[in-house]
């Protein structure tokens, strides 16, 4: 088999992975019409958010501990949140006097967050859609505008959704051309989902795999395969479907057997704080509980993936108060979890098995262990177990296979004098750059 540990991430992939947790802002014409998927051709006069406050959006995301934000600059309906030179179907034709993309980009930077763009390849308004190169030219023109007018971009998020077909409008996207434009204009940006840098986790529910591997078959980068599995109709139930059982394991040795062309292609877990991706007043009492969001955080950021949480601003141009308070509470939970890292002395043995023994210096109740690999050296750990020692006896409290950038292993609170992490299967000598033991909450 290929030397799995020799497959390494690019610099842009490493920088992306270190962001860990960032926000999605679904906002646009659908917000005004109370839709999820607009039909296209909606009257631009409908777009008139009375009190749009991009700083309020970004402050809300930052309060949750997010490090970056991605804005839906154009969704499937084709309405552009910036004054595009190649269409009149934009904010420039609306009563709103502003450039929403510029406002969010500038707010993000004021508050220390990185900025990314979502530009739907599917456009239900543009007349050239379905005409091959003519539409690709149009799309590249819009992509170029976004990548040259708004400063550094950390992510270009390309959606695979495409509901056209029965009406004869079938467009085969020139993905390679799109990628080349991104590489030329924003070489540090990762291209997500229908792109070669970051893969979709396979669902919109926030469901995570038991083990997430970054080294996977190259065929998973095929954008057409992703598009086929993406949402094909305005169906709210799609957003709560979980990872299919036949896709639970993408990168173990067994899963990779027979594959010779492998790549570094890490996962992003994306879901919404509400049932829908756009704001709907009827869902103001359906914001997900903090406990549920924190659990997704632990399993995604703590499962070798990044967590992309959508927070949709309301029609007035502000994030609803319920979402704001939920995000603040989530941030407090994350801060509390991190603050409970206990003082410890770590001794590492590089034998077989590789072992890290953590002396807690005093008996403590603990509930989690955090381990991270230096992914610039690949993903090397294939199995580990966590044991705790109390009064001379060792007990196994957790096991896992994949680690990668970060693995958070939680277990029922237990009193311990020491912790031992044994790596029992590897692809090469482990290169660990973080070990933490988390004390139990009171």
N, C-alpha and C positions, 0 to 999 in steps of 0.2 A: 504494500500500500504506500501511497505518497507519504512523505515525511510531513505529518500533520502539523507538527510544531514549527515547521519552517514557513508556513503560510502566515503572513503578518498583515496588520492593517496599514492603510496609508496614514499620513499625518493628519489629513482631514477627518478620517474616521476616528482616530484617537481623540482629536479635539472634540468631536461630536459626542463620543461616549462619555467624556468627562463632564459634559453638561448635565447628564443624568435625568433632569426633570424640567420640562418646559411646556409652554401653553400654546393652544390653538385658539384663534379668535374667528369664529364663523359669524360674519356680519356682511350684510349687503341687501340686495333687492328682496331676497327671501325674508329678511327680517321685517321689512315693511309690509309684505303681502301675507305674512304668517304661513309660509310654505317651507318645505324642506328642499324640494326641487322645483325651481321656477320653470315656466313654460318657454321663456324667452320672449323678447319683444315687449316686455312690460314697460309701461310709460315711465320714462326717467323722472317725471314730475312726482312720482310716488316716493322717491328717495329724498327724504327731508328730515333727518334726525335733529330734533330741536336743541338738544343739549349734549352733543357728542363731546366726550372728554377722554381723549386717548390716554392722558396721564392717569385718570381713574382706572382705566382698564389695566394698565401696566402695574400700577400700585397693587391692585387686587391679585394679580398673578404673582408678583414678587412676595407678597405676604405669605403665600403658600410655600415659598422656597424655590420658586421657578427661576431659571437662569436665562431663559430666552423666550421668544414669542414668534409664532408664525401666523400671518394674516391671510385670510381668503381674499386675495386681491381681485379675483374673478371666479365666480362659481359657474355651474353648468348653464345658468340662464344667460350668461354672456355680459352681464352688467359689470363695468370696470369701476373700481374704487379710486382710480387715478384718471387724470385726463389723457387718455390714450390718443396718439396721433393718427391711429388707423381705424378708429370707429367713433361714432357719435354716441354710442350707447354707453355712456359713462357719467360720472359725477359732473362733468363739464356741461351736460345737458339737463342737469337737475337743479332744483332750487338751492341745494346745499352748496355753499360757497367755500370750497376747500378741496384738498387732496388727502383723502383718508390714509392712503399708503404713506405719504410723507409724514402725516401727523403721528401715526403709530411708530414708524421708524425712528422719528426724533424723540418721541416719548420713551421708547425702549432704551435708547442710548442715554437719555437723561437719568434713567433709573438703573443703569448698569446692566441691562439685558441685551442679549444679541437678538438680531432681527432676521426673520426668514419669510419667504413668500410662497403662497399656494396659488398656482395658476392652472385652472382646469383646462385640460386639453379638449374636453367636450364643450362645445359652444352652441347653444340652441338659438342664438340670434344671428350670428355671422353668416352671410349669404354664401361664402365660399366653403363652408363646412360640407364635406363630402366630395370636394373637387380635387382631392389629392394635393399636389404641390402648391396650388393656389392658397389652400388653407394653411399648409405648413408655413408658407411665407408670412401669412398673417400672424400665425401663432409665434413664430420666431421674432417678428417685429415687436409684439407685445412683451415677449420674454426679454428681449434686448432693452426695452424701456425700463422694465423693473430692475434689471441687473446693472443699469448704468446711471440711474437717477437717485438712488436711495442709499448710497454708501455700501459698506461691507454687508454681505448676505451670508448667513451661516448655513441655510438650508433652502433648497428649491424642492417643494413638495408636489409631486406629480400624481394626481388621482387616477385610478384605473377605471372609475365608473364611466359607463357609456351605455345609455339606454336607447340610442338610436338604432335603426335597422328596418322596422316595418314600413317606415315612410320613405325608404330608399336612400337615406342619408347615412352612408357608411364611410367613415374616414379611417384610413390606415395611417396612424401617426408615424412620422419619421423620427423615431426615438433617438437614433444615433445622431441625427442632426441637432436635436434639442440638447442632448448631452454635450456635444461639441461647443455649443454656444455658452453653456454654463461654464465649462472648463476654461474657455477663452476669457470670459468676462468676470467670472468669480471663481478662480481656481481653488479657493479654500472652502467653497460651499460643498456640502454633501447633497446628493440627489436622492430623495427618499421615495420609497414605495415602488413606483414605476421608474426605477433608476438603479444604478450599479453600486451605490454606496451603503444604503440602509434598506433593509427589507421590512415589509409589513408583517406583523406577527400572525396574521391570518384571520383576524376577527376585529370587531369594533366594540366588543363587550368589556374589554379589559382583562380577558382571560389570558393566562400565561401557561407556558409549558412547564412540566416538572424540571426539565433541564434545557437551557437555551445555549446552543452552540453557535459560535461565530464562523467556524469553518464548515462550509456546506457545498453541495454540488453547484457548479457554475450555472446550470440550467435554471436555478431559482432566480437568476437575474433577468430572465426573459420577461420583459414587460408585458408581452401579450398573455402570458400565463397568469400574471397578477390581475390583468384587466378582466380575464374570463372569470376569475373568482371574486371580483369586486361586485359591488351593488349594481344591479341592472335595471332596477325600477324604484320608484319612490315608495319604498316599503320599510316602515319603521321597525318591523320585526327583525330586519337584517342586522340592526345595530346591537342586538342582544344575542346573536348566535355566537357560539364558542368555537375554539379551534377543533377542526375535524379530527376524529380519532386516528385516522391514517396519517395525520401530520403532527402527531405529538412528539415525534423524535425525528429531527432533521440532520443531526450531526454526530451521533455516537459512531463508534467503529462499525457496529452492525448496520446502521443506516447508510454509512458511506461505502460499504462493501460493493465492489464492482464499479465505483465511480473513480475516475482518474483525473478529471478536470475539476479541481476544487478552488474555492475563493474565500476570502474573508468578507462576510456579508452579514453583519450583525442585525439584531431585531429591534424594532420600535413598537411599543405597546401604545395604541391610541384608542381613546374612548372619550365620551362626553360626560360632563358633570350632570347633564339632564338626559331625559329619553331622546330628545332630538339634538341635532347639531346646531340648528339655528334657534334663537329664542322664540318661545311661544308662551303667551301669558297663561295659558291653561296648564302649563308645566311648572309654574312658580312654586307649587307645593310638592314637586317631585324631584327636587335637587337631591343628589345622592348623599347619604349620610357620611360623616367624617370617618367613621369606622370602616366603611366599605372602601372609601378612597385611600385610606391609609394602608389597608390590606393590599390593594392594587399596587401602591407605591412600594411596599416591602417586597412583593413578588416580581415586580418589573425592574426597578432600580436595584433591588436586591437579587435579581435573577439574570444578570448579564444582559439587560436590555435598557433602553431609555424609555421614559414615561412621557407621553404627549397627551395632556389633558385639555379637552376643549371647554372653553368658557364663553358662551355666546352673549354679547351685549344686547340689550333690549332696543326696541324701536326708538326710544328717546335718545339713544346714543350713550347709555350708561349701563354698566354691569349691574344687574338687579341686586338689591340689598341681601337677599338670601344667599346668593352665590358669593357675595363679598364676605359675609360672615363665615360661610362654610370654608372658604379658602383660607381665611385667617386662622380658623380653628385647625385646619389641616397643617398649616405651617407650624403652629404651636406643637402639634403632635410630633411632627418630624424633628423639630428642635429638641423637644423633651427626650425623644428616643436617642438622638445623638449625644445629648448631654449626659446620659447615663452610662457612657463608656467608663469603665472602672479603671483605676490605677492598676498597672500590672507590670511584671517583668517577663519578657519573652525569651525563651531559649530555643533555638532552632537546631535540629539535628538533620544533616543532609544524607543520612543513611537510607536504608530501605526497611520500613517505609520512611519517607520524609515526615518529620514530626516537628510541630511547634508546641512547646509546653509553656503554658501561661500561669505564672505564680500570681495569685490575686492578693497576696500579702496579708489577707485576713479573710475569714469566711464571709461570703456574700451570697445573697440570693441573685441569681442571674437568669436571663430568659432569651438571650440571643448571642450569636457569634457572627462577626463580620470578617470576611476574608476576601482579599482582592489580589489578582495576578497583575504583573506588569505586562499588559497586552502588547506592548511594543516588541515583546519576545514571543508572541503567539499565545495560544490558549493551550495549556499543558496538562492541567489537572483533569483526571478522568473519574476519580472517585475519592471521597474522603469521609471520615467519620469524626464526630465531635464527642469526646468523653469528658465527664466531670469527675473530680475526685473529692470525696468527703470522708473524713476519718479513715483514710488509707484505702478506701475501696473506689474503683473506677467503674463508671456506668456510662454506656453509650446513650446519648440523648438526641442525636441527629445524624443523618447521612445525606450525601448528595453526590452527584456525578460532576456536572459542569460547574465551573467557577467563573473564569473570565474576569472582566473588569471588576465585578463585585458580586459576592454571594452573601445574602443575609439569611442565616439559619435560625429560626425561632423554635422555641420549645417551651413546655410548661415550666414555670419558675422552679428553680431547684437551688438548694444551698450547696456551695462548692468552695473548696480551698484552692483548687487549681483546675485548669482546663487543658485538655490535650487534643490537638487537631492532627490526625494521622491521614496522610495522603497515601492511599493504598494502590492506586493505579495512575499512571502518567503517560504522556506522550513524549516527555523529555523532563529533565530536572526542573522542578517547580521554581518559578521566579515570583515570589510573593512580595507585594509592596505594601500590604496593610493587614493588620490583625487587630481586632477589637473584640472585647467582651462587654456585653450590655447588661447592666444591672436591671433587676426587676422593678417595675413601677410599684409605687406604694399604694 
